[in-house]
Each structure stands twice: as C-alpha cells, then as structure tokens.
Amino acid sequence: MPGQFLDPSCALEHLDTYPQKDGLDIKDLLDSKTHGGLTYNDFLLLPGKIDFPANIVNTETRITRNVVLKTPFMSSPMDTVTEKDMAISLALLGGIGVIHHNQPAEEQASMVRAVKRHENGFINDPVVLSPNHRVQDVLDIKARLGFCGIPITETGALGGKLVGIVTSRDIQFRPPTALLSEVMTTDLCTAPSGTTLAEANELLRDSKKGKLPLIDGDGNLVSLLARSDLLKNQNFPYASKNPETKQLYSAAAIGTRPADRDRLKLLVEAGLDIVVLDSSQGNSSYQIDMIHWIKQTYPKLEIIAGNVVTRAQAASLIAAGADGLRVGMGSGSICITQEVMAVGRPQATAVYAVAEFANKFGVPVIADGGISNVGHIVKALALGAGAVMMGSLLAGTTESPGEYFWHDGKRVKTYRGMGSLEAMEQGKTAPQTSKGPIASSQVKNTLHPPSTNTSKTVENAATSRYFSEASVIKVAQGVSGDVVDKGSVVQFLPYLHVGIQHSLQDIGVRSITELQEGVVQGDVRFEMRTASAQVEGGVHGLNS
C-alpha cells in the first residue's frame, strides 16, 4: 500500500508539474465576457505562505502622483461624513479626509485652515498679536482656530520684535478688555533663526515651555514651534504630513462651475494640498476645462479627478492633467444612480479596468464606494487601487458631522447621499404656494418649464455634482437614512489598519506594493464565489 503513494519529500517538486496554479489570475477573473461585471463580494483572494509577523506589513500607498500616505484610507466629501474633525482625525491616523463643499466657500476654507494649523513643524505663518490687543482678541482666536498660545510682537505681525507670548493661563480670570501688555509672559525661551527642527524640538523639550519662538539677530520673530506638535508626533506616528512644511495634508472638494474657481482661490490661500473635483460623471468638458485652468493657475496643487468607471473616461482626465482618479459610479450604499439612470459599472470590474490603465501613466486610482469591511478594502487594493474612499463606513462616528439621536432603540446619526433630494434642496428657500385652483399653464410648464426662469437657480454641491442646477424637477440619485453609532475613528481606523495587515499576511505579501506586483505577475490568485459560497463564507448555522 505505501508504494502507491509519492514520496512526501517530493511534494513541492510535484506541485510544479501541474500546468496551472490554483485559482484564477486577475485577467481571467475580471474577464467581462466570461463573468460579467463583478463586485467585491463575487470573489476571494487565495492564501499564500506566512513567514513574517503581521505588524511588519507596510501599508504605505500613493493617492496622487506626488502624495504618499501611510494608510490607504480616505473619507468621502459628503456633508454627513467629512468636515474639520474627520479631516484632522484621518490625517493624524495616516489617511486623509476630503472636506465637502455643500457649504459656503468661507466655511470650507476655514476647515482647511484648521487642518493645516493642527500640527506643524516650524509654524512659518503664526498668528501674531501686539501688546495693544486685548484678551477678547485671544478668546476670539481660540474660538475660531482652537488655540491661544500666541506670540506678541511690537508690530503685531511676523517679523516684528518679539516682546512676549500669551497662553491660556495668562488670560484665565482676566477681563476681556485687559490689554495683552498687562497679561503676557515676558520670560521667554527662544532659539536663533537657522536652528534645525531636531535642535528646536530638543530645546522645547528641555525648556518645559509650550511654545518656542525662533528669532533673528535683532530679536524679530521668524517662526514658532509648539510642544503640542511634539506630543502628536509621538502619539500619531503615521500622520499624513507634507514633507516640506510638516503640516497635515488637507484635501477638499469643489465642483466644476465658474463659482468654484473663486472657491478654490480661498481654499488655496488656506493651505490646500489636494483638490478633488466632485462629479458623478467625470468625463465632461466642464471637468477637463477645470483641470486645465487649475494646472495653469495653481501648478503645485494636486488634482484628483472623477468619478470614472471606464478606461475611456480615465484617458480624457489623464490627458487633461489629473494627478489621481476616483473610481465608482452608483456603488455606494446610499447611491441609486445605477438603478435610476441605468448607468454605472460593478465596482470591482471598474476599479481593475481603470487602475490597470491609469497605472501605466503613473496616475493612482481611489476606489470610491462599495466598501463595507476590511475584506473589501483589501480586494480594492489588490485590484490596483492606491486607496479606498469611505462614506457609510465612517458615517456615524464621533467625528462625522451631525448630532446623535435615537431610532428604534439605537443611537444613530443621519447619513445621506449627495444625490438625495435632501442634499439637492439644501440652501433653497421654500417655494411660495399660490392659493386657489392651479392654472392650466402651470400644469403645462411642470414638464416643459420656460427657458427664462425668474426664480433663483438652486446651486450647491449636490446639484452641481449631478449636473442638476438648472433642472426644475430634481431626479434623486441617492437616498437618506441613518447609521448606527460606531464610536470614534481614533479607535476604528487602527482596527481597519491592523485588519489589512493580517489580511496581507494571509495572502503572503509584506506590503501593498508587493500585493499589487504579485497580482500583475500572477502569483496572487483569485477564486470566484457562487451565491452558496457567499452564504458559506458568512455567519450561518447559529440559533442566536
């Protein structure tokens, strides 16, 4: 009987005799002629060999030509997902939040400014006051920007002679009308201009002061360093920072209409690093013209264009100068574009098709939509995405906009699609209703409104995203609802990050780059899932 079996020591050699490896390579898996369009749930990655610990897996990834993040997480520019708190938290945790534009331009710029000021290396444009300012001015700055450690110069501006500094302790129990000359601290620890960041950090640590002003030979203020930033460096080692300024990366969305050019000017002045052109269908003359204008006006600004789901769409935007692409159309949990408009593409197929094409030109893609767990994130990365953009997965967290309320015994927050009627109607005044019977002319004009409309066009982020500004009748491409409280992203994102590390360990790769190279080379394999296989892979067979 033993003679009928092969020698176990030859198992690896015998494996090489098989004509093909287990499973499918990426091209066979995503062959639309054979399998149609696939979503993330339609396939699995096959395991590899584990010979390293999960904690060494490198999740560094590129989201534009020139921006690299430590983790592949982005939050969607939705008004129930990303404002200042979400953007700051994601940047500290190694991702980036895209601040929505369904708000006045000044408010959006203020949020960008708050992100940029949250963590710094040398603060080269600190807020400065003069001795003649009052405590109330400091309180106003604290309310607006969130801090009150402010250097005081004779001129009240950067470059003036440093005479003191005001901290929160200096203004406690002081009347708002008190002059800063009466309350400021004059016993200062300073460093000369030209001090390196490492030397300045050491001085700040040893001095036990909260701020370290840097001055030139004449005692004029040149820049500032904050102790709070040292603590953030220690507590958030993955923080997404501009390597030159050491400030957190900031990203914000705009539309493609003329007014968005004025909006972008304010955002750039606030310190914007990445602009996301927000459109449900990115392959439009409006977006191409906007990319050309931005590249000419702000050549250092990174542009993420989209959304796209085909190579043809991607080619138009890459040729125009896009630095990154958002991929997805109708795949979000609150998006109904595919059903209502009959346009879109299953997300897995879309991500692979666009990423395979765009990566040839060095343009990263972002998988936007359809992400509901760690497995979906890993699948998107395996298909070639540089990062995933999350909406529903982050909605309901402490940092998302809105207030919690109770619904059916659960603590929830509102979550709505930007194509929902609620989002499209934001900012619109209530229509005036006429009393009495409706005239026949009013009925006729419901379907065929006159070309000259005296009412003001409703234009906000939602209507411009879906090209609906001038439409009298709005066609919803999204819905509204609520999502359960998920706690803080400060706990949630590290869970996602560790989940990715363990998943890549199971696959047998040590980084996202190695994962994607393995997919291209055919070493990382896939398997289709039937409907019954999906049931088997989920929770089943439990009584409770």
C-alpha positions in Angstrom: 0.0 0.0 0.0 2.7 2.6 0.8 4.3 2.0 -2.6 1.2 3.5 -4.2 1.9 7.0 -2.8 4.5 9.5 -3.8 7.5 10.4 -1.6 6.3 13.3 0.7 9.7 14.9 0.4 8.9 15.5 -3.3 5.6 17.3 -2.7 6.9 20.7 -3.8 8.6 19.4 -6.9 5.4 17.5 -7.8 3.4 20.7 -7.4 5.4 22.3 -10.2 4.2 19.6 -12.6 0.6 21.0 -12.6 0.0 23.0 -15.8 -1.5 26.0 -13.8 -1.7 27.3 -10.3 -4.7 27.2 -8.1 -7.5 29.7 -8.8 -7.5 32.4 -11.4 -5.2 35.2 -12.3 -6.6 38.7 -12.4 -7.3 38.8 -16.1 -9.3 35.6 -16.1 -11.2 36.8 -13.0 -12.1 40.2 -14.4 -13.0 38.9 -18.0 -16.3 40.6 -18.5 -17.1 38.4 -21.5 -17.0 35.4 -19.2 -18.1 36.6 -15.8 -19.9 39.9 -16.5 -19.3 42.7 -14.1 -18.1 41.8 -10.6 -18.4 43.4 -7.1 -16.2 42.8 -4.2 -18.4 40.0 -2.8 -18.1 38.0 -6.0 -14.5 36.7 -5.4 -11.9 35.9 -2.9 -8.1 36.0 -2.8 -6.3 32.7 -2.2 -4.0 32.4 0.8 -0.2 32.3 0.4 2.6 31.4 2.8 3.1 33.2 6.1 6.8 33.6 7.1 6.6 37.1 8.8 4.6 38.8 11.5 1.6 40.9 10.6 2.9 44.0 12.3 5.7 44.5 9.8 3.3 44.7 6.8 3.8 48.1 5.2 0.5 49.9 4.2 2.2 52.9 2.6 0.5 53.9 -0.6 0.2 56.7 -3.2 -3.0 58.6 -3.8 -1.8 61.1 -6.4 1.4 61.4 -8.4 3.2 63.2 -5.5 1.3 62.4 -2.3 2.1 59.3 -0.3 0.1 58.2 2.8 1.0 55.6 5.5 -2.5 54.1 5.3 -4.9 53.7 2.4 -7.9 55.5 4.0 -9.8 58.4 2.6 -13.1 59.8 3.7 -15.7 60.9 1.2 -16.6 64.6 0.6 -20.1 64.2 1.8 -21.9 66.6 4.2 -22.7 63.8 6.6 -19.1 62.4 6.6 -16.3 64.9 6.3 -15.8 68.3 7.9 -12.9 69.6 10.1 -13.0 66.9 12.8 -13.0 64.0 10.4 -10.3 65.5 8.2 -8.0 66.2 11.2 -8.5 62.7 12.7 -7.9 60.9 9.5 -4.8 62.8 8.7 -3.4 62.1 12.2 -4.1 58.4 11.7 -2.3 58.2 8.4 -5.2 58.8 5.9 -6.8 61.9 4.6 -10.3 63.4 4.8 -11.8 65.3 1.9 -13.8 68.3 3.2 -17.2 68.6 1.4 -18.3 71.7 -0.5 -22.0 71.7 0.3 -21.4 74.8 2.4 -20.2 78.4 1.9 -16.7 78.7 0.5 -15.6 80.7 3.5 -16.6 77.9 5.9 -14.9 75.3 3.8 -11.7 77.4 3.7 -11.9 77.8 7.5 -11.9 74.0 7.9 -8.9 73.6 5.6 -7.1 76.2 7.6 -7.9 74.3 10.8 -6.4 71.1 9.4 -3.2 72.9 8.3 -2.8 74.6 11.7 -3.5 71.4 13.8 0.0 70.1 13.5 3.2 71.8 12.3 6.9 71.6 12.2 8.1 75.2 12.2 5.0 77.4 12.0 6.1 79.9 9.4 2.9 82.0 9.5 1.9 82.0 13.1 -1.0 84.1 14.4 0.7 87.2 16.0 -0.8 90.0 18.1 0.6 93.2 19.6 0.7 94.4 23.2 -2.2 96.8 22.4 -4.6 93.9 21.6 -6.9 92.7 24.3 -7.8 89.4 26.0 -11.0 89.3 23.9 -8.9 89.1 20.7 -7.2 86.0 22.1 -10.6 84.5 23.0 -11.9 85.1 19.5 -8.8 83.3 18.0 -9.3 80.4 20.4 -13.0 80.1 19.3 -12.1 80.3 15.7 -8.9 78.3 15.4 -8.8 76.2 18.6 -5.6 77.5 20.2 -4.5 80.6 22.2 -0.7 80.3 22.5 0.1 83.5 20.6 3.4 85.4 20.3 3.3 89.1 20.8 5.5 91.5 18.8 5.8 95.3 18.8 4.1 95.5 15.4 1.5 92.7 15.9 2.9 90.9 12.8 5.5 88.3 11.9 8.9 89.9 11.6 8.3 92.4 14.4 10.4 92.5 17.6 9.3 89.7 20.0 8.2 91.1 23.3 6.2 88.3 24.9 3.8 85.5 24.5 0.2 84.9 25.6 -1.0 81.4 26.8 -4.3 80.1 28.1 -3.1 80.5 31.7 -2.3 84.2 31.1 -5.8 85.1 30.2 -7.6 83.0 32.8 -9.7 85.1 35.2 -8.8 88.2 33.2 -11.4 90.6 31.9 -11.9 90.6 28.1 -10.9 94.3 28.0 -7.5 93.8 29.6 -4.5 94.7 27.4 -2.1 91.9 26.4 0.8 94.1 27.6 -0.6 93.6 31.1 -1.1 89.8 31.0 1.6 88.4 28.6 4.5 86.3 29.7 7.9 88.1 29.0 10.2 85.4 30.4 10.7 83.6 27.1 12.8 80.7 25.8 13.8 81.4 22.2 16.1 79.9 19.6 18.0 81.6 16.8 16.9 81.5 13.2 18.5 78.7 11.4 18.0 76.2 14.2 17.1 72.8 12.8 13.8 71.1 13.6 15.6 68.4 15.7 17.5 71.0 17.7 14.4 73.1 18.2 12.4 70.0 19.4 15.2 69.3 21.9 15.2 72.9 23.2 11.4 72.8 23.5 11.5 69.6 25.4 14.2 70.7 27.8 12.7 74.2 28.4 9.3 72.7 29.5 7.7 75.6 27.7 4.6 75.3 25.5 6.0 77.4 22.6 9.5 78.0 21.2 9.7 81.3 19.2 12.6 81.5 16.7 14.1 84.9 16.3 16.8 86.6 14.1 19.8 88.5 15.3 17.7 91.6 16.0 15.2 89.8 18.1 12.5 89.8 15.4 10.1 86.8 15.3 10.8 84.4 12.4 8.7 81.3 13.2 7.3 79.3 16.0 7.4 75.7 17.3 4.7 74.1 19.6 5.1 71.5 22.3 1.7 70.0 21.4 3.1 69.0 18.0 5.8 67.0 19.7 3.1 65.1 21.5 1.2 64.5 18.3 4.4 63.2 16.6 4.7 60.7 19.5 1.0 59.7 19.6 0.4 59.6 15.8 3.4 58.2 14.1 1.5 57.5 10.8 0.3 61.1 10.5 -0.1 62.3 6.9 2.2 65.3 6.5 3.6 67.5 3.8 7.3 66.5 3.9 8.3 70.1 3.4 6.1 72.0 5.8 5.5 69.1 8.3 1.8 70.2 8.4 -1.0 67.8 8.0 -2.2 67.2 4.4 -5.5 68.8 3.6 -7.9 67.9 0.8 -11.2 69.5 -0.2 -13.8 69.0 -2.9 -15.1 71.6 -5.4 -17.4 71.4 -8.4 -16.6 72.4 -12.0 -18.7 75.5 -12.3 -17.3 79.1 -12.6 -18.1 79.9 -9.0 -15.8 77.0 -7.9 -12.8 78.9 -9.2 -13.4 81.6 -6.6 -14.0 78.9 -4.0 -10.7 77.2 -4.9 -8.8 80.6 -4.5 -9.9 80.7 -0.9 -9.0 77.1 -0.3 -5.5 77.5 -1.7 -5.0 80.6 0.4 -6.0 78.5 3.4 -3.2 76.0 2.5 -5.0 73.3 0.5 -2.8 70.4 -0.8 -5.2 68.3 -2.8 -8.3 69.4 -4.7 -10.9 66.8 -5.5 -13.2 67.6 -8.5 -16.5 66.2 -7.4 -18.8 64.9 -10.1 -20.8 61.8 -10.6 -19.6 61.6 -14.2 -16.1 63.0 -14.5 -15.7 62.7 -18.3 -17.1 66.1 -19.1 -15.9 69.2 -20.8 -16.6 71.1 -17.6 -14.1 69.0 -15.7 -11.5 68.9 -18.4 -11.6 72.7 -18.7 -11.3 73.0 -14.9 -8.2 70.7 -14.8 -6.5 72.8 -17.4 -7.3 76.0 -15.5 -6.1 74.6 -12.2 -2.9 73.4 -13.7 -2.2 76.8 -15.2 -3.2 78.8 -12.1 -2.0 76.5 -9.3 0.6 74.2 -10.8 1.7 72.8 -7.5 -1.8 71.8 -6.4 -2.6 68.0 -6.7 -5.8 67.2 -8.6 -7.9 64.1 -8.1 -10.5 63.9 -10.9 -13.5 61.8 -11.4 -15.6 59.9 -11.0 -14.9 57.4 -13.7 -15.5 53.7 -14.3 -14.1 53.1 -17.8 -10.7 53.4 -19.5 -12.1 55.9 -22.0 -13.3 58.2 -19.1 -9.9 57.9 -17.4 -7.9 58.6 -20.6 -9.7 62.0 -21.0 -8.9 63.1 -17.5 -5.3 61.8 -17.5 -4.6 63.6 -20.8 -6.0 66.8 -19.2 -3.5 66.5 -16.4 -5.2 64.7 -13.5 -2.9 63.5 -10.7 -5.3 60.9 -9.4 -8.7 59.4 -10.2 -11.8 58.5 -8.2 -13.4 55.3 -9.4 -17.0 54.4 -8.8 -20.5 55.2 -10.1 -23.5 54.0 -8.3 -21.8 51.6 -5.9 -22.2 53.5 -2.7 -24.7 52.2 -0.1 -26.9 55.3 -0.4 -26.4 55.8 -4.2 -29.1 54.7 -6.7 -27.5 56.0 -9.9 -27.3 52.5 -11.4 -31.0 51.8 -10.8 -32.4 55.3 -11.7 -30.0 56.3 -14.5 -29.2 52.8 -15.9 -25.5 54.0 -15.9 -22.5 52.8 -13.9 -20.4 49.7 -13.5 -20.0 47.0 -10.9 -17.2 48.3 -8.6 -14.6 45.5 -8.7 -14.6 45.5 -12.5 -14.5 49.3 -12.7 -11.5 49.5 -10.2 -9.5 47.0 -12.1 -10.2 48.4 -15.6 -9.3 51.9 -14.6 -6.4 51.1 -12.4 -4.8 48.8 -15.0 -4.9 51.7 -17.5 -4.1 54.6 -15.2 -1.1 53.0 -13.5 0.6 52.8 -16.9 0.8 56.6 -16.7 1.7 56.8 -13.0 -1.7 58.0 -12.0 -3.1 56.3 -8.9 -6.8 55.5 -8.5 -9.0 55.7 -5.5 -11.8 53.1 -5.1 -14.8 55.2 -4.2 -17.9 53.3 -3.0 -18.9 49.8 -2.1 -16.6 49.5 0.9 -18.2 47.9 4.0 -15.5 45.9 5.7 -11.8 45.2 5.8 -12.1 42.5 3.1 -13.5 45.0 0.6 -10.5 47.3 1.3 -8.0 44.6 0.6 -9.8 43.5 -2.6 -9.8 47.1 -3.9 -6.1 47.4 -3.2 -5.5 44.0 -4.9 -7.3 45.3 -8.0 -4.9 48.2 -8.2 -6.4 51.0 -6.1 -4.0 53.2 -4.2 -6.6 53.9 -1.5 -10.3 53.5 -0.7 -12.7 56.3 -0.1 -15.3 55.5 2.6 -18.6 57.1 3.3 -21.0 54.7 5.1 -18.1 53.0 6.9 -17.2 56.3 8.6 -20.7 57.9 8.9 -22.0 57.6 12.4 -18.6 58.0 14.0 -18.0 60.7 16.6 -16.0 62.8 14.1 -18.7 62.8 11.4 -21.0 65.9 11.2 -24.3 66.0 12.8 -25.9 65.1 16.2 -26.7 61.7 17.5 -30.3 60.7 18.1 -32.2 57.6 19.0 -34.1 55.5 16.4 -35.7 52.1 17.3 -33.6 51.9 20.4 -30.3 52.6 18.7 -28.1 55.6 18.8 -27.7 56.9 15.3 -26.6 59.8 13.0 -28.1 60.9 9.8 -26.4 59.7 6.6 -27.4 60.8 3.1 -26.2 60.6 -0.4 -25.2 63.8 -2.2 -27.6 62.8 -4.9 -30.6 62.7 -2.4 -33.3 65.2 -2.7 -32.5 66.5 0.8 -28.9 67.3 -0.2 -30.0 68.9 -3.5 -32.6 71.1 -1.8 -30.1 72.4 0.8 -30.0 76.2 0.7 -33.2 76.5 -1.3 -35.9 78.8 0.1 -39.3 77.3 0.5 -41.4 77.8 -2.7 -44.3 80.2 -2.5 -47.6 78.4 -2.9 -50.4 80.1 -4.7 -53.9 79.8 -3.3 -56.8 78.6 -5.4 -57.0 76.3 -8.3 -53.9 75.5 -10.4 -53.9 77.2 -13.8 -53.6 75.1 -16.9 -50.4 77.0 -17.9 -48.9 75.8 -14.6 -49.6 72.2 -15.4 -48.1 72.5 -18.9 -44.9 74.2 -17.5 -44.4 71.4 -15.0 -43.0 69.2 -17.7 -41.7 72.0 -20.0 -40.6 74.9 -17.9 -39.9 78.1 -19.7 -36.3 78.8 -20.7 -36.3 82.1 -18.8 -36.8 81.3 -15.2 -37.1 84.3 -12.9 -36.6 82.2 -9.7 -33.0 81.8 -8.5 -31.2 78.7 -9.6 -30.5 76.3 -6.8 -26.8 75.6 -6.9 -25.0 73.6 -4.3 -22.5 70.7 -4.1 -25.3 68.1 -4.7 -26.9 69.8 -7.8 -23.5 70.6 -9.4 -22.2 67.0 -8.8 -25.2 65.6 -10.8 -25.5 68.5 -13.3 -28.9 69.4 -11.9 -28.5 73.1 -11.1 -31.0 74.4 -13.8 -33.4 71.5 -13.5 -36.8 72.5 -12.1 -37.6 68.9 -11.4 -34.9 67.1 -9.4 -34.3 63.4 -10.0 -32.8 61.8 -6.9 -29.7 59.6 -7.4 -29.3 59.0 -3.7 -31.3 58.3 -0.5 -31.2 59.4 3.1 -31.3 57.4 6.3 -29.4 56.9 9.5 -26.4 54.7 10.6 -25.6 53.3 14.0 -23.1 54.9 16.3 -19.6 53.5 15.5 -17.6 55.3 18.2 -14.5 57.4 17.3 -12.4 56.9 14.3 -9.4 57.1 16.7 -10.3 53.5 17.6 -12.0 52.4 14.4 -9.2 53.3 11.9 -6.5 51.4 13.8 -8.8 48.4 13.7 -9.1 48.7 9.9 -5.3 49.1 9.6 -4.5 46.0 11.6 -7.1 44.1 9.7 -5.4 45.0 6.4 -2.0 43.9 7.9 -3.4 40.5 8.9 -5.1 40.0 5.5 -1.9 40.7 3.6 -0.1 38.3 5.9 -2.6 35.6 5.0 -2.0 36.3 1.3 1.7 36.1 2.0 2.8 39.6 1.0 4.6 42.2 3.1 3.2 45.5 1.6 0.5 46.9 -0.7 3.2 47.3 -3.4 4.1 43.6 -3.1 0.4 42.7 -3.2 -0.2 44.6 -6.5 3.0 43.3 -8.1 2.0 39.8 -7.2 -1.4 40.3 -8.8 0.2 41.6 -12.0 2.7 38.7 -12.1 0.0 36.1 -11.5 1.5 35.0 -8.2 -1.5 36.3 -6.1 -4.5 34.2 -7.2 -8.3 34.6 -7.0 -11.4 32.5 -6.9 -14.9 33.2 -8.0 -17.7 32.8 -5.4 -21.1 31.4 -6.2 -24.1 32.5 -4.3 -23.9 29.5 -2.0 -20.2 30.1 -1.4 -21.0 33.6 -0.2 -23.5 32.2 2.2 -20.9 29.7 3.4 -18.3 32.4 3.9 -20.7 34.5 6.1 -22.2 33.8 9.5 -24.5 30.9 9.3 -25.9 27.9 11.3 -26.4 29.8 14.6 -29.5 29.7 16.6 -28.9 33.2 18.2 
